[in-house]
Amino acid sequence: MSEEYRAALRDLARIIKDVAWGDSERVRDLFRYTGDPSVPPLVAELAEQIGTIIVQKEVREFRLESLIEDLFATRKALALARRDPLTGLPNRAMFEELLGKACASALEHGTGLALMLVDLDKFKDVNDTLGHAAGDELLALCAARLRECVGEPGILGRLGGDEFAVLFVDQREDETLRAGEAILESLRRPFALKDGDVSVSASVGVAFRSPDASAPARLLKNADVAMYRAKAEGRNRLWRYRPLAFPNPS
């Protein structure tokens, strides 16, 4: 092998080493070899093949990085789609999924489960008098107060509009009812909005899991019935669902 070839190969080796260490500027030097007539043809061909491999590697890495970015973006979008954008709480779809899992777990392990629905009284009046921005502000503040009342044992969600839901897993009935009363008391306190103070109340319905009400749809229906009974009884109160009792035929 002539000294010319040896020198060209040594130079090429240095360039490849620099590229391997992350010196992207040296990639241009590598491709200059392919068009330099003073470089022996075999070395120039070798430089072109190595350059092609490097470019293909960079393209694959770019595609991989793009794929990872797309996956993270998709994951974030899916997470946001399961959250209420105003309050950050689980939305109806996510809450119903959590309810389904909780019902299945409670049925398997025989643990207690309670579903509470909280509907704001006369929320429409706030929207009509102060506007939707004030209504959104009120909902966000209500969500914050509900978080304080519910604490760690409860799973809080927003089902839509001015309706919230709370899931209590393996908690005593008296504790659940006290949490409901705390919610009523908290929501009675005036809210300081940008456009002035407003006062609202809530109608709360709660249903406890039982042998004949262990499915998510049935539990949700029972809590809904109790909540509307609270409204019918004058609002600003909690109503516990109880099945109708029919006398035995004589």
Secondary structure, 3 states (H helix, E strand, C coil): CCHHHHHHHHHHHHHHHHHHCCCCHHHHHHHHHHHCCCCCHHHHHHHHHHHHHHHHHHHHHHHHHHHHHHHHHHHHHHHHHCECCCCCCECHHHHHHHHHHHHHHHHHHCCCEEEEEEEEECHHHHHHHHCHHHHHHHHHHHHHHHHHHHCCCEEEEEEECCEEEEEEECCCHHHHHHHHHHHHHHHHCCEEECCEEECCEEEEEEEECECCECCHHHHHHHHHHHHHHHHHCCCCEEEECCCCCCCCCC
